[in-house]
Amino acid sequence: MRTHRAVAVVLAALLALVVVSTSAGATTTGIRIEEPQLAGQRGSLRFRAGVTLIACAVTLAKTLINGLVAVRPELTKLGKVTAGRVGACTYMTQFLNLPQQLGGQPGPLEESWDISFLSSNLVEGQLHFEILDFQVQIMIPMTMGCLYRGNLLGTLGPEGRNLRYASSIPLSAGFGCPEAIAVEGSFVTEPPIRYTLLVT
């Protein structure tokens, strides 16, 4: 009896390993965004440059591409930040390449603040993406202002509600500024984004 139980446990473990390995080896061929077309996200962005910590309350509105989106080898556009607002920050902070409703200034690239698919965690069901050409100018003490520019990485949980950002954005312009700034953020999405990752 114990032998049968041991064999059953081993077989179950092997089956689980095969399922995980198969999922990890699969690739995402498409993303189906079922709803909504417009998603609101409320949370905060935190910037750390050296010993300086800047925190900003941020509300974003994102227009999503509903339906099936075929994944390309390069970044696949899923939507765009279209509106929102930035709350008070601990230091003077200016966001660039944001919609005018956010108080941002026009950026040099048309795709600025587009939301593009980067990769996925098929085991966890998470969606990884980038906000393109993210720019923030911060008045760090003992400087004349520091401009950081790069892509902001985000992860959306499988429930479509919890969104987290974590990136290191390099210095673009400024004298006496840290070479990079760490960006972290956590947002709640309402209504939740319902999506399906299609795999081969």
N, C-alpha and C positions, 0 to 999 in steps of 0.2 A: 504494500500500500504506500509506504513511504517512497519507494522507488518510483512508482507512478506519479506521485506528487512532485518529486524532484524533476522528473522528465518533463512534466507539464510546465513547471516553473521555468526551466531552461528553454523550452520551446516558445513560451510566451515572451521571454526576454529576447530571444533571437528574432521573433516576429516584430517586436517593437523596434529592434535595431534596424531591421530591413526597411520598415516603414519610414523611420527617421532618415536613413541613408538615402532612400529613394527620393524623399521630399527635398533633402539637402542637395541632391544631384540634379533635380529638375530645374527648369528655367521658366521664368515668367514670360509668356508669349503675348499676354494682353491683360488689360485691367478694365473691368466693367464697373463704372461708377453708377450705381442705381439711383441714388438720391443723396442729398438735395442738389439743386443747381446752385444755390447760394448758401454758403455756410459761414456762420459767425464764430469767431474764436476770441476768447477773452483770457488774458493771462499777463505774464510779465516776461521781460527780457532783462538779463543781468550781464553786464560787461565787466571783465576784470583785466586791467592793464597794470602790471606790476603790483603795487600795493593799493591801487585805486579801484574801487568797486562802484559801479554805476548801476542803478536799478530803475527801470521804467515800466509803468503799467501800460499795456498795449491792447487795443481792441482792433481786430482785423475782420474784414469781410472779403471772402474769396468766392469768385465765380468759377465753378467747376465744369468740366466737359462731361456731360451725362452720356451714358451709353458705353459701347465698347471702344476702347482705345488700344490699337495695336502697338505693342512695345517695339521700338526700334533699337538698333545697336547703340545709337547715341541717346542723349536725353530725350524723353518723350513728354511733350507738354500736356499737363493735366488741368491747368487753370491759371488764374492770375489774381493777385491781390488787387482789389478794386476800390476799397474804401476802408474807413476806420478812424481811429484817433490814438494819439500817444499822450499818456498822462505825464505828470510831473516826474522829472528825473532828479537824482541827487546832485548831478552836475549838469551844466549846460550841454545839451546833446541835440544834434540835428541829424535827422535821417534824410538821405538822398535817394533819388530814384524811387520815391514813393508817390502814390496818387496825391493830387492836390488836397483831397479831403483829409489826408493824414498830415498835411503840413510839410510834405517833402518837396524837394526841389527837383526839376527835370533832370534825368540822367542821360548819358550819351548813347545808351543802347535801348532799342525798342523792346527787347525782351526782358528788361529790368523788372524784377519782382514777379516774373513768371514762375509758376510752380511746375517743376519737371520731375518725372520719375527717374530714380537713380538705380534702385535695386529693391529686393524684397527678402524678408526672412520667411520662407514658406512654412517652416516648422512652427514658428510663432504666429504667422499670419500678419506680420507687420509690413507696413509700406514705408520705404525710405525714399526721400525726395530732397531736392534742393530748391531754395529760393535763389534765383540767379541775380548776380551783380548786386548783392547786399552792400550798402554803404552807410556808414555812420561816422559823423564828425563829433569828437568829444574834446571839451576844454579841460584837459588834464593839467593839474597844477604844475607850474614851472615850465609850461610850454605855451606856444601861440595857437594851439589847436592841433589835433591829430586826426587824420582821415584814414579810416580802415575800410578796405574794400575786398570782397571775396564772395564766395557762395556760402549760404547758410544751410546747414544740413539739418533735416528734421525726420522724426520717426512718428508715424501714426499707428496707434495700437489697433489690434484686430476688431475692437468694439467700435472703432471709428470716432471715439470721443476724446481720448487723451493724446495730446500732441506734445512732443518734447524736442527741443533744439539743443544741439551741442556742436560747436565748431571752434576753430581757431582761425581768425581773420587777420591776414597780414597787413602791415602798415603800407599805406599808399602814398601819403604825403604828410610832412610834419618834421619839426626839428626837436631833438631831445625826447622823442616819444618811444615807448616800448615797441619792439619790432613786431609784435602781434598782440591781439586782444582775444581773450577767451569769451565766447558767447554761450550762454545757457538760457533756456527758456522753458516754460511749462504753460500749456494752454488747455482750456476745455472747449470742445466744439459743440455748438448747438445750432441746428439739430445734428445728431451724429451723422458722419459720412458712411453710407452703406456702400461697400465695394467688394468685389470678388477678384482674386488673383487667378488668372487662367494659366495653366501649366501644360507642358508637353508630356 
